[in-house]
Amino acid sequence: MSNSVGDKTILVGIDGGGSKCIARLETPEGTYLGSGLSGPANPLYGLERAQNSIVTSVAYALEDAGLDQDQFPNIIAGVALAGVNLPSLYDLIMAWDHPFKSMYLTTDLHAACLGAHQGQDGAVIVVGTGSCGYLSMADEQLMLGAHGFLLGDMGSGAWIGLEAVKALLLADDDLGPKTCLTTLVCEKLGRKPLGLIEELSKASSNDFARLAPLVFAAVEQGDVVATDIICRGAAYIESIAHKLLAKNPPRLSMIGGISPLLFDWFSEDLRDKISPPLDQPEQGALYFARAELQKAAGHTGLSALAAN
């Protein structure tokens, strides 16, 4: 082992969503040790897969830090996952026989908000594979959206990709306007329009999200259908923003891979009210873990952890 952490307690912040799981290792004092990236970790789409992704991301983070995997029992984990806003999934993860010293669980939205505002009050909109809004102020919390790919997530990468496929199939039946999305999507997937039904009828949100960049590319070509899809998605995200801003949060941030692509589609008034996130969601999970540890320790601080 090349790192001097030895057998002392290590903290890890984990951000697990529909596309990936990121782990960030730190000492109790806040010194960065390493990070790891693995696959999807939303338990709604597979409990075992989510658990495996969590463990794998931490294993990669340990490797990045020059630490052995025998450090798992020394790790206190702040775990932030998509899907655990549903009580049944929260309970399943909490019942997990995890490999950590201890685990504190919250939603990915909560961690994103904590990270964006460095643990302070604020609001955040997440637009990646899925879409949602979250506000945390004093004792008030508000969640908007986060209904999942089949029932919502407008404006998200998955929704944009799905709308593109629906539109090109309508065009292929001559029931909707022609669109260059037909060529772009069919070339990417190596299928004719009818073949897309077989290819995508059981596809995941990730599969559809991978098609979203094609829609933005079609917009650049002046495609009316693609432009309509992005306009509708941006309007929904803007409506979430206005609902959050009505609560007068000190700051509002946006995160997620689709966020920068949608930014210019918002009204100038909204763009002026969006501040860049100060930290990433995995760091938000660390803020959460530290806060929970302080509660558990009776607000005695974290310094004693370093000697454990």
Beta strands, then each sheet from edge to edge (+ up, - down):
strand 1: 10-16
strand 2: 21-26
strand 3: 32-38
strand 4: 75-81
strand 5: 102-107
strand 6: 122-127
strand 7: 131-137
strand 8: 140-145
strand 9: 252-255
sheet 1: 3+ 2- 1+ 4+ 5+
sheet 2: 8+ 7- 6+ 9+
end
